[in-house]
């Protein structure tokens, strides 16, 4: 089993449902709107905990695959959960919003990509999903947003629901951001480090006009009902000691983007130190280890290298900057522009170092690229630093062979002109330079003597600093890494 994943046994499933059964209350019926990475994971985990779950998505091919127990992307442990959910009948999927009519809780898990040509988030999908869902809310229920959105979005969606839903004021609303790490999503859902729930507070119906006492009382009661329902949804996690943070909508929205901004800043900080280390001959790995012993700093996310990518951190920090500008608080987040710049600069630096190792030119060289996904234990190639570097080298004249354990089909769809190998050994055969760009375990465990027998020239650029320099140099390799002597 991959590190950081969780195997949920039938006994654990029975224990998970115990808080519901012990209370004498029937299991809540749940719907999940949007069956992308977040939605499928959330739906499958809730079904694993015993809830009856229906998922809805407009993509007919995706729904058909999930109905057959197939997950259209790679995530450790998730396929097994989907299969068990479908076979047990606890997890069903549909393309029709009418299928959610009887659910007690509706989770919005729709994507919010970066708007084309701008930093801001594209909210059209979540707005459309909210409007479509509202038409089918004919009874008291709770709608919960989980998508990553600019602060202030949730309040507007709540107003849309009230205006369009037949049940109107009987629809509770909350924001419950997700904190999933690709490659660890099942564990992060079943055993999160915290659960944040933002409750809807009463707003003035018109500027300068205070709400009536009746409306205020109704809003408070609705918020209490919403909180009670969500505590029932997360009873298993709460029983395991997971803290539940109750707050308002805006704070819940900010929690997710602030967390991502902080992590991105920490990564870019150590990468900035890596540049200084290269200029001085210092070792960024030893520096990170020394800093990590400080309890105020910690060692996690202080791994210098090629930088971050994927579908979350890059677009989320950009959307955060855009929203701050709309609110007149743009000066507060100007540092995030440098965070983004440092991150993108790591890709250019990796290409420059590779060219330097090849004598100053890529023309006529063969380069092996190990890794296409933006991180290990994932097949996600969105804004992948590895693929970006591979494409840059190809454009500058190199013959590039890419291998990744899971991401080759997705990579081929983005960069069809690259050569894709069937194994690390095949990619390295007759290479003049090997680049390790995604830290999959199988790459970290490569035998330098074995690979040396395959390559044309024993040169390796370890852009994630996961190989043992002494071991590779001892096997005759020219070893280089970002920020290391």
Residue, then its C-alpha position, 0 to 999 in steps of 0.5 A: x500500500x502506498x505511504x500515507x494511504x488508508x485501507x478501510x476494512x468492513x469492521x472499520x466501516x461498521x465502526x464509522x456508522x456506529x455514531x449514526x446508529x447509536x443516536x437512533x437517527x436514520x442515515x442522511x441521504x447525500x448528493x454530490x454535485x460534480x464528479x471531478x477529483x474532489x467530488x468522486x473522492x468525497x462521494x466514495x468516502x461518504x459511501x464508505x462510511x455508510x451513507x447513501x450517496x448519489x453523484x451527479x455530473x453532466x459528463x456522460x462518459x464519466x458517469x458511465x465509467x463510475x457506474x461501472x466502478x471505474x475511476x477516470x483518474x489515478x488516486x491511491x485507494x480510491x478505485x477500491x472505494x468506488x467499486x465497493x460503493x457501487x457494488x453495495x448500492x450505497x453509491x449511485x451516479x447520474x447525469x440528471x439533477x432530478x436524482x438528488x431530489x430526496x437528498x438531505x445534504x447536497x455537496x457542491x464540488x464543481x471546479x473553479x479553474x483560472x479564467x482564460x487570460x486572467x488571474x481570476x477564478x472562473x465561477x461559471x461552473x459553480x454558479x450554473x451547478x447551483x442554479x440547476x440544483x436549486x430547481x430540485x430543492x423542494x424540501x428542507x435540506x442543506x447545501x454545502x459548498x466545497x469548491x475553492x472560491x474567492x471570498x464573498x462567493x458563498x454569500x452570493x450562491x446562498x442568495x441564488x438558492x433562496x431565490x430559485x429553490x422551491x423550498x426557499x427559506x428551508x434550505x440551509x447553507x454552509x461552506x466546507x472547504x476541502x484540504x485534500x492532497x493529491x496522492x493522499x486524498x482518501x486518507x485526508x477525507x477519512x482522517x483530516x487534520x481539521x474540518x472547517x464549516x462556515x455557517x450562513x449569517x443573516x444579512x441586511x435585506x436592503x442597505x440601511x434596513x435592519x432585518x426583521x426580528x422574525x427573519x433574524x430568528x429564522x436565520x439563527x434556527x436555520x444555522x443551528x439546523x445546518x450545523x447539527x446536520x453537518x455534525x451528523x455527516x462528520x460524526x465519525x471524524x469528530x469521534x476520532x478527535x478531528x477538530x471541527x472549526x465553526x465559523x462564518x462563510x467568508x472565514x471558511x472561504x479564506x481558510x482554504x486560499x490562505x492555507x494554499x497561499x502559505x504553503x506556496x510561500x513556504x515552498x518558494x521561500x526555500x527555492x529562493x534560498x536554493x538560488x542563494x545556495x547556488x551562488x555561495x556553494x551552500x547546500x539547501x538540503x542541509x539548510x532546510x534540515x537546520x531550519x526544520x528543527x525550529x518548531x516555529x518553522x518545521x521541516x514540511x514543505x521545505x524541499x527545494x527543487x523544481x517547484x509546485x504545479x497542479x490544479x490548485x496552488x498556482x491558480x488559487x494564489x493567482x485568484x487570491x491576488x485577483x480577489x484582493x484587488x477587487x476588494x481594494x486590498x491588493x497591497x496585502x498580497x503583492x508578495x504572492x506575485x514574487x511567490x509565483x515568479x520564484x516558482x516559475x523561475x525554477x523551471x527555467x533554472x532547471x532547463x538552464x542547468x540541464x543545458x549547462x551539463x550538456x555542454x551548452x546546447x541541447x541540439x543533437x542530445x538525447x535526454x531522459x525525463x523521469x516524471x510527467x505528473x506534477x507530483x508522485x502518486x497522481x496522474x495529474x499533469x495540469x501545470x506540471x513542472x516536469x512536462x514544462x521542462x521536457x517541452x522546453x528542452x525539446x523546443x531547444x533541440x533535444x530528443x526527449x523521452x519521458x516516462x511516468x508510472x501513471x501520467x503518460x496518457x494525460x501527458x500525451x494529450x497535452x504534449x503529443x510531440x514528446x516521445x513517451x517510454x514504457x519504462x524508466x530503463x527504456x527512457x534512459x537507454x542511450x541518454x546523454x542526460x537523465x533528469x529526475x523531475x517527479x519524485x516517484x518512489x521507483x525513481x528514488x530507488x533506481x540503481x545507479x550502476x544498472x542505469x549507468x550501463x544503459x546511458x550514453x553518458x552518466x549525467x543526472x540532474x536531480x531536480x527534486x533532491x531525492x537521490x543520494x549524491x554520494x552513491x550516484x557519484x560513487x557509481x561514476x555519475x556526474x550528479x547535479x541538483x538545484x541548490x546543492x554543491 
